[in-house]
Amino acid sequence: MALLLKSARCIDPLVGLDTICDISVRDGRIAEVGQDLSIPKGLTIDLTGKVLVPGLVDMHVHLRDPGQEYKEDIRTGAAAAARGGFTAILAMPNTDPVIDCGSVVRYVLERAAKVSRTRIYTAGALTAGLQGHDLAEIGDMVEAGVVAFSDDGRGVQDAGVMRRAMDYVKCFDKRVLSHCQDESLVGNGVVNEGRASTLLGLAGWPALGEEAQIARDIALSKLTGCPLHIQHLTTAEGADLVRKAKAEGLPVSCEVTPHHLFMNEDHLDATYNTSLKMNPPLRTKADNKALIEALLDGTIDTIATDHAPHAAHEKSLEFELAPYGTIGLETALSLILTNLVAPGIISWNRLIELMAHAPRRILGLELVSLKAHSVADLTIIDPEMTWTVEEHDFVSRSANSAFIGSVLKGRVTDVYVGGYASLENGELVD
């Protein structure tokens, strides 16, 4: 299909582009980038006032499929991704059954190919059943198509098992994504140990329960040479551990979520809003500030959502019993635009690096850029659109968002994957 996207502000730091221009697309790839372009036949779309960037990637998503499709499934998760501007997502393996062998990997990838244009990749479990004892079928999953490995949801508790896993994953030139949670320190904690746990009378989750395992896994990365990615970083000390590892030249990267950037334990109050129950928990204002500084100095590589859908009846339980997590695919970009780009804290270039280029590098995916011959995975944004996050507006199967009621500025209007629309004028395209 031939497509001409006219008069958008096209931004891509990979090629030093930031100008109003046109992009023509043919056979799923960018044919030309320039001024006053035309095509003999096909579809021409005027994007005056819009911003066009390389397609966004979220490398931390829970699709709940197979096994918990009442929360989310591959089709609804992919739809939520498109609505949020993502052209590709990485599914976590803590499903039922766990993605710990090639047959489950094939199910996810084959199902994804049938129901969505969004590119869905999957991580495989490090240990069988996420139990932290025996290694999962790592080679089998690589052959089936996984791009990374993680025991996300609880993390590998035994250092010896983690070492063997990293030794093995390195052989396949893949990366370990680490959920850092020392269960012997965290115990029954459900909120940050400190102000929130004291005022609300809830069990505390110390920052050290995260930081100790970050330090352990960095040391194991140094020992094994296996590339390591720290998931959902939340603390100033955790960021500093990653900063020092990078200064040492270790193959370590990390991510942060919008809720850990923009929310903290002070948002928790006597309403005991379970949409604010996170794993890891919301930390402090000082941690918010340190994480933003780590975004600015390059310590943090990417922004990921940790999209964690749960049914309303689950989140309506008492705080201690409700499951952890918030959805994030449909709000992440707008939150970054509102809180970081609009105030001038980060540039559009930095946003694109964090949400488009860095995830692809970390996962070893083909880079996408606004230049001829690149795959036409594109995200188009109206930077002036103001909207309110409302429960009824989500296309995700679940609505457990920490940001309901927030007024945001900037929203995705169109998404193209391989030159074909998955979102047009804010409406999903089948």
N, C-alpha and C positions, 0 to 999 in steps of 0.2 A: 504494500500500500504506500502511496506517495502522500506526504504530509508536509505542509509549510506552516511554521509557527512564526508569526510576524510581530515585530516591534516590541519584544520583551526586553527587559533588562537582564542580560545573560551574564551570569557570574560563575567563574570557575578558577580557583587559584592554581590548579594544576597546570593550566595553560596561560595564566596571567590575563584572563578575560574578565572585564567588567564594563560592559557597554550595551547600549540599545542596538539590537541587531536582529537578524532573521536566522532561523535554522530550518533547513530542509531535511526530510527523512525519507529514506527509500529502503525497502526490504529489511526493515528492522534496525538499520544503522543510520547514523548521521551522514548525510551526503555532502552538506556544505554549511558553513557558518559565514555570514557576511551581511552586507547592506543591500537593500532593494532586490532581494532574491525573488524569483518566480518559478513556478513549475507548470509544465504544459497541461497536466491533469492531476487530479487528486483533491485533497481537502486543504483549504487555507483557513487558518484561525488567527484572528487579530488578538494579540495579547498586550495591547497598550496598557501601561500601568502595572503590569504583572512582573514578577521576578521569576526567571527560569534558571534552575540549578541542576546539576547531576542528581539522579535519583537517590533518595535517601535509603539508608540501610539501618535496621534495628537488629543488633546481634544478641538480643536477650528477650525472648518472647516465650510465653507458655500458651500453647495452643490447646492443651488438655485432650488432644485426640491422638491416639485412641484411649478410650476408657471413661472419660469424664466429659462427654460431649454436651451434657446439660449446662456446663459452664461456658464452653467455647468449643468450636470445632474448626477444622482446617478452612472451611469455606467462610465462616463468620470472622475468624481471626484474620484471614487474608483481606476480607472486606474492610475490617477496621484498620488494617495497615494501609490500604489504599486511601481511605478517608483521611488518614493522618499524613499522607505524603510519602509513604515508604514504598519503594519498588521491590525491596527484598527484605526478608526477615530470617532470623535463625531460631528454630524451635528447640526448646530445651527438652531433655530426655525423661523428665520425671512424670511420665504418663503411666497408664495402666492397660496393658503391660508396659514396663519400662523399655525405652529404646536402648536395648543392650545387646542386640544381635541384628544381623543383616536383614532378616525377614521383616522386622518392625520398621527398620529404615526404609525398606522398599515400599511398605504400605504407605508411610507418610509421603514419600516423594511421588508415588504413583497417584495417590489421592489428590495431592496438591496439583499435579499436572492436569487433572480432570476438572477441577472445580474453580480454578483461579488463574489470573494472569500474573498475580504477585509471585515473585521468585521466592520459593520457600526452600531453605536449606535446613539441615538438622544437625544437632550435636548428638553424639553418642555417649552413653554412660561410661564412666571409667571402671566402675565395679558392677558385678552382676546384681541386678535388682536394686541398685543404689544402696546395697547393704554394707559396703565398705570393707569387704573381706576378699573375695576372689575377683580377679580382673574380668571384665566383660570381654566379649568377643571382638576385640579391637580391630584385628585384621579383617575379619568378616564384614564389619561395619564400614571400614575404609573402602573395601571393594564395592559395597552397596551404595556408597556416595556420601558418607558423613564428612563434614569439613572441620570438625573440632570435637573435643571430648570434655565432659563435665559431669560431676555428681551434684549438679545444682539442686538446691532444695535443702541439703544438709551438709554437704562437703565430706571429704574423706578424712576420717578421724585418725587413722593409724598412719604415722609418718612412713613406716616401712612399706605399707601398701601404696601410699602416694609416690614414694620413690620408684617402686617397680612400675607403676602406671606411667610415670613420666619417662622412664627409660624406654618403655615399650612404645609410647605415643611418638617419641622422638624418631624412632626408626621409620615411621610413616610420614615424617615431615609435617606433622600436625601440631596443633597447640592445645594445651590444657587450659580450660577456663575454670578458675577456682572460686567456689563459694566458701568464703573464709569464716568458719564458725566452729570454735572450739567448744564442743558440747559440755565438757567438764567445767568450763568457766561460765557458759551461758546458762546451764541448768534449765529452770522453768521460766526464765526471763521473757517478758513480753513487751516491755518498753525500755527505753534507755535508763540505765542505772544512774540515778541522780535526782534532779528536780521532779521529773515525771513520775518515777516510781515512788518517790516519797509522798508527793501530794495526792496521787491517785490510789495509793495503797496497792500497787501492782508489783509483781516480781520484776526485779531489775535485770537488764542485759548489759553487762559492762562493755565498754569500748574495747577492753583488752581481749574479750572473747572473739573479736574480729582481728585485732592487730597481731595477736600472738600467732595466728595461723597465716596471716600475710607474711610475717617474718619467716615462719617455717617454710612456706612454699617458695619464697624467694631464695632461701638457702638451698632448697632442693633443686630449683632451677639452675642455680650456680653449680651444684654438684653434678647434675645430669646433662646440662646443656639443653634441656627441653624448653621451648618457648612457653611462657606463662602469661596468662591474662587474669588479672584480679577483677572479679565481678562486683558490681554495686558497692563501690568504695564509699564509706560514710564518715570517716574521721580525719582530723588533721594529722594525727600520728600515722595513720595508714597511708595518707598521701605522701608524707615525708619518707616512709619506708620505700615506697615506689620511686620517689625522686632519687634517693640514694642508690637504689638498684640500677636505675638508668644511668646515673653518673658513673657507675662502675662498669657500664657497658653490657649489662646482663640483658637477655632477651625477654624483658618484662613490659607488659602493657596493662592498662586498666580502664575501667569505665565508671561513670557516675550516672545516677538517674535524676530526672527532674524533681522527684519528690524529695530526694536527699539534698538537692541544691536549694530548693525554695521553701521547704517546710522543716520544722524542727519540733522538739518535744514541747515547746510552748504552745503549739497548736492543739495539743491534747488537753482536754478539760473534763469537767464533770459529766458531760454528755457521753463520754466513753465511745466516741465515734469509731467503730471498728474498721472503717475505710482508711483510718490512719494507723492501723496495726500492720507493721511492715516487718520483713525479714531481709536484712537487718533493720533495726528500728530507727525511727527518726532521732537524730542526735541533737546537738546544741546549735545556737546561733553562731558560736565561734567556729564550729565545724562547717556550717554553711559558708562562712567567709573564707575559710581555708580551702574548701573545695573549689570555690570560684577562683581563688588565686592559683590553684593547681591547674585549672582550665587555662588560665592566662599564660602560665609559664611553660605549658606543654607537658606537665607531669601526667595529667589525665588525657588519654588519647581519644576517647569517644564518649558520646552520650547514648545510653541505651535505656529502654523503658522498664525492663523487668515486668512487662505486661502480665498481670496475674489475675485472671478473671475468676470470680466466685459467684455462686448463686445467691440471691437475696436471702433465702432462708438460712444459708450458712453464715452470712455476715450479720444476721440479726441475732445471733447467739451472744451470750455474755462475752465480754472482751477477752477473758482468758481462754475461752473455748473457740472463738471465731478463728477462721483460717487467716494466715498472713497474706497481705498483698493488696495492690491497687492496679486497676487497668491503666494503660498509659499510651497506647498507640495513637489514639485520636486527639490527644492534647499535647503531646511532647513538643512538637515543632512550635506550636503557638506559644507555649510557655517559655521556650527559649527566645523566641522573637520578642515577646512582651517584656521579659525580665532581664535579658542580657543584650540583645541586639538593639532594640529601640532606645534604651538608655545610653548606648555607646560603650558598654562594658566589653563586648566582643564585636568583631566585625562580621559581615556576611561571609568573608573568606574563611574566618575561623569556624563559623557555624558549619560551612560546607565541609571543611576538613574533619570536624568532629562527627558529623552525621552522614557523610557520604563516602569520603575517601578513606579515612582511617579504618572503619569497620571492614572494608574490602581488603585493605592491606593485611590487617590482623588475621583475617580468615583465609587469605590466599585466593581471593576471588578476582576475577577479571576487573580491572579498573574501568570506570566509566568517566568520560570527560566530554566537554563541549568542543569537540573537534571532529573533523571528517574521519569516517570509518569507525568511530566509537559506537558501541551498542547504544541504541536510543532509549535508555532508561532515564526518564526526565520527570522532575517535580516542578510544578508551577504554582506560585504563591501570590495571593493578593495581600500585600503588606499593610494595607490600610483597612482591611475588613475587621470590624469589631464584632465580637460575639460572646455569648455567655455559655459556659459549660452547664448543660442541663441533662438530667438523668434520662429523659425521654429521647434525647437526640443521638444517643450512641447506636452504632450499628453492631458493635460487639454484642454477644449474647448476654453478657453481664454488664452491670452498671456501677460496680464498686469503685468509683473514682474518688480520690482524695481531693479533687479540685472542683467538685460540683459547686456552682455559684460563682466561680471565678470569671471575671470579665477580661477577655484576652484580645490582643490586637495582632492581626495577621493570621491568615488561614489558607490552607491548600485549596485550590480550585480544580486543578487538573493533574493527572498522573498518567504517564505513558511508560509501558513496559515493552521493550522490543518494538517500539513504534506504534503500539496499539494501546488505546485508552483503557485504563481501569477506573478512571474517574474523569468526568467531564462536567464542567460548571458546577462542581460540588456534588454531582450525582454519580452513584456507582454505575459502572457499565459491565454487564454480564459478558 
